[in-house]
Amino acid sequence: MTFLPEGRVLEFESGQLPHADHGKPESLLDIAMNFGLHLEHACGGVCACTTCHIIVKQGDNNLSPMDDDEGDRLEMAPGLTLHSRLGCQCVVTGDVVVEIPNWNRNYVSEGGGSMNLGDAIPLPKK
């Protein structure tokens, strides 16, 4: 699988990744965490928020089907597309290319990092 925009390719054998409660076993979030790739997940991967929102660029058919809980939660995600998924819920079954949206990259989290403010205009100094 490939994570954009970094272009980071991760390869693993199904059933061989340790699962540490990062979403569903072998979900995009679980895989990212196993390989040290940060994907924001404020709720701990239990489908209670949208911070692990990703956009599938290739390989929709190589992900588990979206269930109703994920679909309902995604309706609240910023930047929603027809190819949006929650990284904690979609289980990888083959080759897939996903993009972490710009607004979600380097977001301040329990793991640290710096906030990406994108095109935000700084406030004037007093």
C-alpha positions as CSV (number, residue, x, y, z in Angstrom):
1,M,0.0,0.0,0.0
2,T,1.1,3.6,-0.6
3,F,0.5,6.7,1.5
4,L,0.5,10.0,-0.3
5,P,1.8,12.7,-0.4
6,E,4.9,11.1,1.1
7,G,4.9,8.3,-1.5
8,R,5.7,5.9,1.4
9,V,5.1,2.3,0.2
10,L,4.4,-0.2,3.0
11,E,4.4,-3.9,2.4
12,F,3.3,-6.6,4.8
13,E,2.0,-10.1,4.9
14,S,-1.6,-10.5,5.9
15,G,-2.0,-11.9,9.4
16,Q,1.6,-11.0,10.4
17,L,1.1,-7.5,11.8
18,P,0.8,-7.1,15.5
19,H,-2.5,-5.5,16.4
20,A,-2.4,-2.8,19.1
21,D,-6.0,-1.6,19.1
22,H,-5.4,1.0,16.4
23,G,-8.7,0.6,14.7
24,K,-9.6,-2.7,13.1
25,P,-6.8,-5.3,12.6
26,E,-5.0,-4.5,9.3
27,S,-6.9,-1.3,8.8
28,L,-5.1,1.6,7.2
29,L,-4.6,3.1,10.7
30,D,-3.3,-0.2,12.1
31,I,-0.8,-0.6,9.2
32,A,0.3,3.1,9.4
33,M,0.9,2.8,13.2
34,N,2.8,-0.5,12.8
35,F,5.2,1.2,10.3
36,G,5.6,4.4,12.3
37,L,3.6,6.6,9.9
38,H,1.5,9.1,11.7
39,L,-2.2,9.2,10.9
40,E,-4.2,11.3,13.3
41,H,-6.7,9.3,15.3
42,A,-8.1,11.3,18.2
43,C,-10.7,8.7,19.3
44,G,-8.1,5.8,19.3
45,G,-9.5,4.2,16.2
46,V,-13.1,3.4,17.4
47,C,-15.0,5.2,14.7
48,A,-16.0,8.0,17.1
49,C,-14.4,10.9,15.1
50,T,-13.1,11.7,11.6
51,T,-9.5,12.6,12.3
52,C,-8.2,9.5,10.5
53,H,-10.1,10.5,7.3
54,I,-8.2,9.5,4.2
55,I,-9.0,9.6,0.4
56,V,-8.6,6.5,-1.6
57,K,-6.8,7.3,-4.9
58,Q,-6.5,3.7,-6.2
59,G,-7.7,0.3,-5.0
60,D,-11.2,1.0,-3.5
61,N,-12.0,-2.7,-4.3
62,N,-9.0,-3.8,-2.1
63,L,-10.6,-2.4,1.1
64,S,-13.3,-3.9,3.2
65,P,-16.8,-2.6,2.5
66,M,-17.9,0.5,4.4
67,D,-20.4,-0.2,7.2
68,D,-23.2,2.0,8.3
69,D,-21.3,3.4,11.3
70,E,-18.4,4.5,9.2
71,G,-20.7,6.0,6.6
72,D,-22.6,8.0,9.2
73,R,-19.4,9.2,10.8
74,L,-17.9,10.2,7.5
75,E,-20.8,12.6,6.8
76,M,-19.2,14.9,9.4
77,A,-15.7,14.8,7.9
78,P,-14.2,18.0,6.4
79,G,-13.3,17.6,2.7
80,L,-15.5,14.6,2.1
81,T,-15.2,13.0,-1.3
82,L,-16.8,10.0,-3.0
83,H,-13.5,8.1,-2.1
84,S,-13.3,9.1,1.5
85,R,-12.8,6.5,4.2
86,L,-11.9,6.3,7.9
87,G,-8.4,4.8,8.2
88,C,-9.5,3.0,11.4
89,Q,-12.3,1.2,9.7
90,C,-11.2,0.1,6.3
91,V,-9.3,-3.1,6.3
92,V,-6.7,-3.6,3.5
93,T,-7.1,-6.7,1.4
94,G,-4.7,-5.8,-1.5
95,D,-2.9,-3.0,-3.2
96,V,-4.2,0.5,-2.4
97,V,-3.0,4.1,-2.7
98,V,-4.4,6.6,-0.2
99,E,-3.9,10.3,0.5
100,I,-3.9,11.9,3.9
101,P,-5.7,15.2,3.3
102,N,-3.6,18.3,3.7
103,W,-5.6,19.7,6.6
104,N,-4.9,16.5,8.5
105,R,-1.1,16.2,8.0
106,N,1.1,17.0,11.0
107,Y,-1.9,17.9,13.1
108,V,-1.1,18.4,16.8
109,S,-2.0,15.2,18.6
110,E,-1.2,13.1,21.6
111,G,1.9,11.9,19.7
112,G,3.2,15.4,19.0
113,G,4.0,17.1,15.8
114,S,3.2,20.5,14.5
115,M,0.0,21.9,13.2
116,N,-0.2,22.5,9.4
117,L,-2.2,25.7,9.0
118,G,-2.2,25.4,5.2
119,D,-3.3,28.7,3.7
120,A,-4.2,30.3,7.0
121,I,-3.3,34.0,7.3
122,P,-1.5,34.8,10.5
123,L,-3.1,37.3,12.9
124,P,-1.5,40.8,12.9
125,K,0.8,41.4,15.9
126,K,-0.3,43.9,18.4
